[in-house]
Amino acid sequence: MSKKQNNSKARTRSIIRFICGLAAVACLGYFAVYVYMSDDSSSNFEDLSKLKDNKKVTVQAKPVVHLDAPEDAPPVLEEFNALLLKNRNIIGWIQIEDTKIDYPVMQSMDEEYYLDHNIDQEKDNNGAIFIDSDCSIWPRSQNIIIYGHNMKSGRMFGSLDGYKNKDYYDKHPVIRFDTLYDKGKYRVMYVFNDVVHEEAEVAFKYYQFIDANSAQEYASNMNEMKERSLYDTGVESNYGDSLITLSTCDYSEGAERFVVVAKKVE
């Protein structure tokens, strides 16, 4: 092998090492930024939780700018006053004990907005927890559909698929969901995997069940979800009950969504 060939190979190895070094630095940089943003976001939500308990702030304007609240809407709960000054798209708070799920809940007429924006209205891949634009907290829809990303970090609804296991349900049977106007505890009824159907496809679409026009229609929706449920919780529901449906992405083969349905018990 000639000296020229040796020099060429040496230069090639040097270039490869340089490129690998840059790649390693870039990966470490990305990881550092990810950890920083995750920690910063966690701190932000802790601050929001404290802000929620600040009852010394009075809000006199309409609480949700995108919705025309009826004149007969009850007073906003005091713990939301400070939060509403921060963002008037807040409609409530959701919390499941001993999990990372402890977040403000948003609503926007642009249903895709909070897929990639946070409560500060900044671009954020974590997005925010938000309800379907067709749902109403006053007068209250029978079923309020709540969306959140299934983040690998466990953020947002990243821990929701724990409900795939009955043992997890046994430890977390209750979901707390407070709106601007009332507090609520909800008992988990059904958990199931599902897909998003074509618009023209004739099929049960859980994401379209918001208000039933009759007891028969309500029972039909309950039966559809009960048949899909991964296990029997023993919790039943009747026409007139208030429900919440938590929906997130599902990475299981053949599924697109993971859904948890709960009824208000107090």
GISUL-V134810 format. One record per residue. N is the residue number from 1. RES is the residue in one small letter. PSI is psi as a letter, one per 30 degrees, with the letter a starting at -180 (none if undefined). Layout:
# GISUL-V134810
n-><N;N>
res-><RES;RES>
psi-><PSI;PSI>
This chain:
# GISUL-V134810
n-><1;2;3;4;5;6;7;8;9;10;11;12;13;14;15;16;17;18;19;20;21;22;23;24;25;26;27;28;29;30;31;32;33;34;35;36;37;38;39;40;41;42;43;44;45;46;47;48;49;50;51;52;53;54;55;56;57;58;59;60;61;62;63;64;65;66;67;68;69;70;71;72;73;74;75;76;77;78;79;80;81;82;83;84;85;86;87;88;89;90;91;92;93;94;95;96;97;98;99;100;101;102;103;104;105;106;107;108;109;110;111;112;113;114;115;116;117;118;119;120;121;122;123;124;125;126;127;128;129;130;131;132;133;134;135;136;137;138;139;140;141;142;143;144;145;146;147;148;149;150;151;152;153;154;155;156;157;158;159;160;161;162;163;164;165;166;167;168;169;170;171;172;173;174;175;176;177;178;179;180;181;182;183;184;185;186;187;188;189;190;191;192;193;194;195;196;197;198;199;200;201;202;203;204;205;206;207;208;209;210;211;212;213;214;215;216;217;218;219;220;221;222;223;224;225;226;227;228;229;230;231;232;233;234;235;236;237;238;239;240;241;242;243;244;245;246;247;248;249;250;251;252;253;254;255;256;257;258;259;260;261;262;263;264;265;266>
res-><m;s;k;k;q;n;n;s;k;a;r;t;r;s;i;i;r;f;i;c;g;l;a;a;v;a;c;l;g;y;f;a;v;y;v;y;m;s;d;d;s;s;s;n;f;e;d;l;s;k;l;k;d;n;k;k;v;t;v;q;a;k;p;v;v;h;l;d;a;p;e;d;a;p;p;v;l;e;e;f;n;a;l;l;l;k;n;r;n;i;i;g;w;i;q;i;e;d;t;k;i;d;y;p;v;m;q;s;m;d;e;e;y;y;l;d;h;n;i;d;q;e;k;d;n;n;g;a;i;f;i;d;s;d;c;s;i;w;p;r;s;q;n;i;i;i;y;g;h;n;m;k;s;g;r;m;f;g;s;l;d;g;y;k;n;k;d;y;y;d;k;h;p;v;i;r;f;d;t;l;y;d;k;g;k;y;r;v;m;y;v;f;n;d;v;v;h;e;e;a;e;v;a;f;k;y;y;q;f;i;d;a;n;s;a;q;e;y;a;s;n;m;n;e;m;k;e;r;s;l;y;d;t;g;v;e;s;n;y;g;d;s;l;i;t;l;s;t;c;d;y;s;e;g;a;e;r;f;v;v;v;a;k;k;v;e>
psi-><k;l;e;e;e;e;e;e;e;e;e;e;e;e;e;e;e;e;e;e;e;e;e;e;e;e;e;e;e;e;e;e;e;e;e;e;e;e;e;e;e;e;e;e;e;e;e;e;e;e;e;e;g;j;g;f;k;k;k;f;l;k;e;j;f;f;k;j;k;l;f;g;k;l;k;k;k;e;f;f;e;e;e;f;f;e;j;g;f;k;f;a;k;k;k;j;k;g;l;f;j;i;l;l;k;l;k;k;f;j;f;f;e;g;e;g;k;a;f;g;h;l;k;k;f;f;b;l;k;l;l;k;f;f;l;k;f;k;k;k;l;e;j;j;k;k;l;k;k;i;k;f;f;f;l;b;g;f;g;e;g;f;f;f;k;e;e;e;e;e;f;h;f;k;k;k;j;k;l;f;f;l;l;k;k;k;k;k;e;k;k;l;k;l;l;j;l;k;e;f;k;j;l;k;j;e;f;f;j;e;k;k;f;l;e;e;e;e;e;e;e;e;e;e;e;e;e;f;k;f;l;j;f;g;k;l;l;l;k;f;l;k;l;k;j;k;k;l;l;k;g;l;k;g;l;f;k;k;k;k;k;l;k;k;f;none>
